[in-house]
């Protein structure tokens, strides 16, 4: 056990150093993978920290995907200076030259001229995001591993801090729980293919109905029958999706009562006297702070 703990500490230290370098160099795919490995290292030992790394992995993956979208939208290098810089940055990245002076210059130029590029950057300040969440929010995470073998779920609610008697500050409420669910990559891929097929069929059906209505040749009974088909097809997708997510339902449910903020009562002799008189007159017990 002692040796395992030493290995875990060393692995966590290496991953944290990897994260620092990856975020500093803009290698979001590396940062996403390292963050997910940190989720595995921390696990349920520290749910709040696990939520932080799970959120970071999600943000890096999403930003990496949107970078590819932005790159595809600016494929014509002659259209703008932004397009030329994005394509150059992509070539430098493919050649592992992002850490050179030219790569740094391109990164600085992109950050200075493109708001879209700025919004896709992920820095170490990301670890402050959960702390900035309002205490009235409960944040839910669902994150699929790259090989689709694991589904990570988490729920986070920031605790509220109140001033109790004698000026002491104490946390109230708060919620944090994490889970990992083993999945079948084949089953998930099949479910995704069914959803894509449903979208195509629905779009085609809507197009055919519009064409038929414009032509005025479609019987009314046939229209009603065809309109019921998308609902049935959608149910065939939602049922296996519900079965897939059922182990995570306790995590996603809000069955636990939210703690109400207690009213702060001034601690003075005068107010205590009034409270005592009110208690004697009404016959109800009053809880003093």
HUHU-V344768 format. One record per helix or strand of 2 or more residues. SS is the DSSP state (A for helix, B for strand). FROM is the first residue (numbers start at 1). LEN is the number of residues. Records with the same first field share a line. If there is no record, write none. Layout:
SS=FROM-LEN, FROM-LEN
This chain:
A=2-24, 28-46, 81-14, 101-13, 115-5, 124-9, 165-3, 185-31, 220-33, 269-14
B=138-7, 150-8, 160-4, 169-4, 175-8
